[in-house]
Amino acid sequence: MFKKIQILVQKFPFLSFLGNKYAITLIAFIVWMLFFDNYSYFEHRFLNGQIDELNDNKKYYKSEIAKDSVKIKNLKNDNMTEKYAREKYFMKKDSEDIYIIEFEEDKIKDSLLEAKK
């Protein structure tokens, strides 16, 4: 095996470090840590990506919780509850008639807002 290394070093002088057992050990260690170990560099990169994604989800859900808590606080008021029911679900009192007028521009804006969500 040593003769094979000598032949390689003669053909390619930049491989002269292969004769050093510490260099070979270091190279083997680096390859092991990069590719084969349970805590390899690539595994850490993948896990860090997942952590970043989960942190982004956490921020999004916290903002949604804040928005929903404001809506819930507003809905505790009877006037706001009635207003929300009338606007969102087209509810009415028994003695009322409701006419819904939709404009084409409003439909386009609503569809764009839903597409963004």
N, C-alpha and C positions, 0 to 999 in steps of 0.2 A: 504494500500500500504506500509505503514511504517513497518508493521509486516512481509510482504514478504521480505523486505530488511533485517530485523533482522534475519530471518530464513536463508537467503542466507549468511549473514555474519557469522552465527554460523557454517554453513556447510563449508564455504570457508573463512577463516580468512583474506586472502589477499584482499578480496573485502570490507574491512572495510571503505574504502574511499567513498563508495556509500552513506553513511549516511550524508556526507557533501554536502550541496546544491551548494557550489561553485565548488566542484569537478565535480558534475553532469553537471553544466552549462558549465564548461570548456570542458568536454568531448563532450557535444552536439555541442559546438562551433567548436571544432576541426573536428568533423565528418562532420559538415555542410560545413566548408571551404575546406575540402579535396574532398568531393564527390558532393555536391548539388549546391554550389554557381556558378554563372556565371564566376567567376574568380578563379575557383578551381585549386588546385595544378596540377591535371592531365591535365586540359585544358592548363595551362601554359607550361607544358612539351611538349604537342603536338604542341603548337604554336612556342615554341623555336626550335623544330625540323624542322618545316617548315621554320623558319627564317634562320636556318643554311643551309638548302637545297637551299633556294633562294640566299643566299650569295655565295654558291659554284657555282650556275648557273651564277651569276653576274661575278665572277672571270673568268669563262670559256668563257663567251661571250666577255668580255673585251680582253682576249688574242686572241680570234678569230678576233675581230675587228682590233687589232694591226697587226695580220698576213695579213688580207685582205687589210689594208691600205698600207702595204709595197708592196703587189702585185699590187695594183692599181697605186702606185707611179712608179713601174717598168714598168707597161703597158703604161704609158704616153710616153715612149720612143718608137719610131717607130720600131727600131731593136728588142726590147724586145717583142713588140706586134706580129711582124712577127714570131719570134722564138716560142712564146707561141702558136700561131695558128698552126704552123707546127707540134709542138710536141704533143699538146693536141688534136687537131681536124684533124690532117693529111691533112691540106690544102696545096696547091701547086700552083706554077705559071703555066700559060698555057703551057709554053714550057718545063716543067719538067715532068719526070716520077718518081714516088715514089714506092719503094719496101719496104714493111714492113716485117721485120724479127723478129719473136718472139721466144724466147728461153723458154723452159719448166721451167727453174729456175726462170726466170723473172715473169712468170705467177703465180708461187707459191708465190713469194715474194709479188706481187701485191695483190693477194687474201688474204694473211695474213695481209697486211697493211689495206685493206678495212675492214677486220673482226675486227681489233682493233678499227676502227673508229665507 
